[in-house]
Amino acid sequence: MAVLDPSSLFALPHDGSVLRALDLGVRAQVLESRLCRTLGHALGVPPAHRIPADRPLRALGVDSLLALHLKQQLERALQVRTVAHDQLREATLAQLAALLAREVARPQEAAAAGVTVR
């Protein structure tokens, strides 16, 4: 079974506040790049090959267990909510990165609007 390395999952060169401060498009690119590398490692794809961001995770070989583990790691590392793990398998890395980029900004947007996020 492929194993996600939690230490590399989101060992981003940015702390959470810097990641949130990035433009939405740049934030999505950073997340997509990190997801590609992390999944490539988990799936045993050689570093010289790139995981395509436009193919569903299911088509890349992400099974239910790996999807659940990925979901848990993403939510823990980024402190966001994602889609259910079975829906996650149907998403592409680009779609997942875009979703995460929006979700990462939510606490900041809510604070700016004076709303408390739980």
C-alpha positions in Angstrom: 0.0 0.0 0.0 1.2 3.5 -0.8 1.9 5.7 2.2 1.7 9.4 2.4 4.6 11.0 4.2 3.0 13.5 6.6 6.2 15.4 7.0 6.3 16.2 3.3 2.6 16.6 2.7 2.6 20.2 3.4 6.1 21.1 4.5 5.5 24.3 2.5 8.0 27.0 2.4 5.3 29.2 3.9 3.6 29.3 7.2 -0.2 29.4 7.2 -0.4 33.2 7.3 1.9 33.5 4.3 0.0 30.9 2.4 -3.3 32.7 3.1 -1.8 36.0 2.0 -0.9 34.7 -1.4 -3.2 35.5 -4.4 -5.8 32.8 -4.9 -4.3 31.7 -8.2 -0.7 31.5 -6.8 -2.0 29.7 -3.7 -3.7 27.1 -5.9 -0.5 26.7 -7.9 1.6 26.2 -4.7 -0.9 23.6 -3.4 -1.2 21.8 -6.7 2.6 21.5 -7.0 2.9 20.2 -3.5 0.0 17.7 -4.1 1.7 16.5 -7.3 5.0 15.8 -5.5 3.3 14.2 -2.4 1.1 11.9 -4.4 3.9 11.1 -6.8 5.9 9.9 -3.8 3.0 8.0 -2.3 2.2 6.3 -5.6 5.9 5.4 -6.4 6.1 7.7 -9.4 9.8 8.5 -10.2 10.8 12.1 -9.4 11.5 12.8 -13.1 7.9 12.1 -14.0 5.1 14.5 -13.1 1.7 13.5 -11.9 -0.9 15.0 -14.3 -3.1 17.5 -12.5 -5.9 17.1 -14.9 -6.7 13.4 -14.2 -9.0 12.1 -11.5 -7.2 10.8 -8.5 -8.9 7.5 -9.0 -7.4 7.2 -12.5 -3.9 7.9 -10.9 -4.3 4.9 -8.6 -5.6 6.5 -5.5 -7.7 3.9 -3.7 -10.3 4.5 -1.0 -7.8 4.1 1.8 -5.2 6.4 0.3 -8.0 9.0 -0.4 -9.1 8.8 3.2 -5.6 9.3 4.5 -5.0 12.2 2.1 -8.2 13.8 3.2 -7.2 13.5 6.9 -3.7 14.8 6.2 -4.9 17.8 4.2 -7.5 18.8 6.8 -5.0 18.5 9.6 -2.1 20.3 7.8 -4.2 23.1 6.4 -6.9 23.2 9.0 -9.6 23.2 6.4 -12.5 20.9 5.4 -12.4 19.0 2.2 -14.9 16.9 0.3 -15.7 13.3 1.4 -12.9 10.9 0.6 -15.0 9.0 -2.0 -15.7 12.3 -3.8 -12.0 13.2 -3.4 -11.1 10.2 -5.6 -13.2 11.7 -8.5 -11.5 15.1 -8.3 -8.4 16.1 -10.2 -5.4 17.5 -8.4 -6.1 20.9 -10.1 -9.7 20.8 -8.7 -8.5 19.8 -5.3 -5.9 22.5 -5.2 -8.4 25.1 -6.2 -10.8 23.9 -3.5 -8.1 24.0 -0.9 -6.9 27.4 -2.0 -10.4 28.8 -1.4 -10.8 26.9 1.9 -7.5 28.1 3.3 -8.6 31.7 2.9 -12.0 31.3 4.6 -10.8 32.0 8.2 -9.1 35.2 7.0 -12.2 36.3 5.0 -14.5 35.6 7.9 -12.2 37.5 10.3 -12.2 40.5 7.9 -16.0 40.4 7.8 -16.2 40.1 11.7 -17.5 36.5 11.7 -16.3 33.9 14.1 -15.3 30.6 12.4 -15.6 27.4 14.4 
